[in-house]
Amino acid sequence: MATKQRLQVQDLADAPNLQATIQSGGNYRVAVQQAGDNKMLQLARSLEKVNPILQNYAAIQDIQGEIGTKKALAVDDAQVMEELKNSDPGSFLTAQRQKAFRNTLLKRSINNDLLPSMKAEADNLLDVEKFKTQEEFKEAVNAFVNGKWEDFSAEVGNDIAGTDAAKILWNHVVEPYKVDMNASYDKKMDEAIAYGQEEEFGIELDAFTKKRIDETTGEVIKLDVAGLGDIAENREKLLKEAGITDKKTRNAIIINTYGRQVDALIANGRYADAERMLTAMSVIKVNGKPIFRTTDAKTVVTPLVNKLNTALRMADSTSSTTARQAKAEKDERFSNSVVDVISTLRAVDTREEATDLDIKEMANVFRRLGVPEGDVNGLVDQVFNGPSKPMAQFREVLRQAGNNSNYSDEVQNRYLDNVDNINRGLNEAERTPIRASALTPEEITKEKAVLQEYLEKNPGDTWRDFERTRNYRLPDEMKAFGDELVKGDYVLEMDMYKNVDRSLDSRLDVILDSDDYEDVSSGEGRIFVDSNAKFIKERLERKALEVADKPEAERNQALDDELNAALSEEEERFKARLDAKQSSIGVDKPLTEAEIKKIIKDGKAERNFIFSDVNDFEYVSLVAADQSDNPSVNVSTIKKEREDMFEKERTSQLKRSLFHYGFDSWTPKSIDMLEKSRMDADDVKLFKDLPEMNQVAREWAVVLNKDLKGETLTDDEKETREIFNALGIYNEPSFASFINAQNVLLDK
C-alpha cells in the first residue's frame, strides 16, 4: 500500500527532462530525448497533446484481477527488469505486464485529475494585478506546481511517484505548462501596458480638444488641429518605449483613440470641430505612412464620417424659416424667464425666503439654456451658496454656465444670442419699483394658496413677510386673507400650547402606572406623545382662530376646555392602542405542525377505550371531522354544537371545531369564541369569503385612518375601533398582517 506521507520536491530539479509519449491502454514506451519543439511549449497544445487515457478499461481490469493492484505497483526498478530478462524470461514478461499496468494507472491520474485541475486554475495565476513582477509570478507558479506534485504523490502513492516513469510523465506535462504560463503572463503584461497607454492617450487628446473661450470676446475658439500629427508621432515613440513591439497593436491604439475623440465631439454637438479633426487625421503620418488611410483605420473612420454627415444634415434642416421662427420663440422664452427669475430674487436674501415656485422657475431657466439635467440642481444650489445676494449670484452662475466648455455648443450659442435681451430686461426691471398688483382673479386665487402654504410653513410670519418674496404688491383682499390666517397665532405664545407635550405625557404616565398596563414599557408613552401631541396643537390652533374675536377671558376658557377635551380623547386613543397591542387573540404566527396535532388530538374520543372522553361523541360535527378530511356538516348544526361547547366550557372541543370549520360569516361574537378557545386571529377563518372580508376591511380602514390622523371618532366609530383593537389591529402594519393571515385561511 502507498504511504500517506507525501514526497516533497523543489521544482522537480532531479527529474529527467524527457518528453514522453502517452498512449491509451497498457502500451507504454520511453522516448529518447528529442530536439526541443517550441510548438509543444504552448500551454493549450501541450495539455491537449496528452491524449485521454483508458478509453477501454476492460483490459486493465483483467490485468488487475490476474496479478493484483498491490503486487503490480511494487515493481518499478529498471535494473530488476534487466536482471529478470536474463535470469528468468518468464518472470520478465509478467513483470513487464505489471509495469505497463502501473504506468496506465499513472497516466489515468494525470489525465483525469492533474490536467483538468491545471487548466481550471491557470486563469487565477495569470493575474498581473496580484503578481506585479516576473519573479513574483514564477514563485506563484512554482508553488502551484509543487502543490500539484504533492496531490499527485498522494493520489498514486509515494512509491509510484518516485519512479522514473512518474517523473517522465510529470515533466512531460509540467515543464511545457510552466514555459507557456510565463509566455501567457508576458502577454497579460503587454495587454495591461497597452490599456494604460490607450487610457493615457485618451486623456491627452481630451485635453487637446477641450473647448476654449476667448476671454476678450467671450466667443468659442475654433479647434486648432495643427498639433494632432505631432501628438500621433510622439505617441508612437511612447508606445515603443513602453515595450509594445507589435506595429499593428500600436496603430490600433492610435486609430481607436482618435476615433473615440471624434465621436465625443459629435455627441457634444461640436460638429465643426469634429469635421476639422477628421480632415486633419486624413493626412497624419506615422513613420512616414498615412496611418488613417489603412484598411483597418477605415473600419473606424468611415462610420464616424457617416455619423457626422447625418448630424450635419439634421442641423442644416434648422435653417428653414419655420425652424428659425421656432428658435426665435424659444430664445425669447428663455430671456424672459431669466428676467422674471432675477426680478423675483430682488426681494430674496436666503433660500428659505424663496418659494418652491421660485426654485422651480430658476431650475427651468437652466434647462431652457440646455444645461444637462444632472447639473441643474447643483447650479440652483450655487445661487444661494455664493458670496453675493441671490439676484447677483444667479446672474454670475448663469454666465458661467453659458461659457462652460464642457457643455455643448447649443448652450454657448443660446446664452450669447440672448445676453443683450437679458441685460436690457434686467436694467429696466431694476429701475422699476415692485409693481402694484395687476393680478387676474384666477392668479389671486393661486397666490392665496401660495400665501397660505408660506404662513403654515413659517409660524409667526405675516403677509408682509410673504410680500417681500414676491415681485408685486399684495392686493387688499390677499392682505385680509393673510390677516385672517394668522389671527389665531396668539395661541402659539400661550403656556398651554407650549406645554402640550408635557401635559399629555403626564396623563399617559398615570395610565402606564395602572395595574392593567404594568407590563407595558414606559417608552410607549414617549412614542405616542411624539406622534399625537401635534393633533392637540392643531385643535388649539383651530379653536384659537374660531374665538379670536371674543373677550380674552372667554377666549381663554374656550381654549382651556378644548385642551382638556383633546387630552381626554388622546388618553382614550392611547388606551385603545395599548389594548390592541396586548390583545390575546391578535395575529401572532402560523400554527406549527405540533400545535395542529395537539388541537386535533385534545378532547378527541377513542371508542374502544374505556376511559374515553364521551363529550366528543355528543357533537356530530367533530365526529364527521374525525372521519373525513373534508367533512360535510350543516352550518346550523356546527353553530348549535359550538354554542354548547362555549357554555359548558369544553375548550378542547371548541378549539377543534374552530380549527376544522372556522366561521361561516363575520360577526363580532366570533371574538368571544376566539378568546374562550384561546385561538389567535390568524388561526381561524373569520369571514365567509373574500368579498365579505373586503367589505368589513373597508369599514375598518375608514375608522383606523381617522384614528391615526388624530380625528375625533363618533360613538359608532369607537365601537368599531374596539372590535378591530380586540383582534390586535391598531396601525397599518398590524391591519395588513391580519388581512394577509385571513387571505391565507380563505384560500385553504
Disulfide bonds with the S-S distance in Angstrom:
none
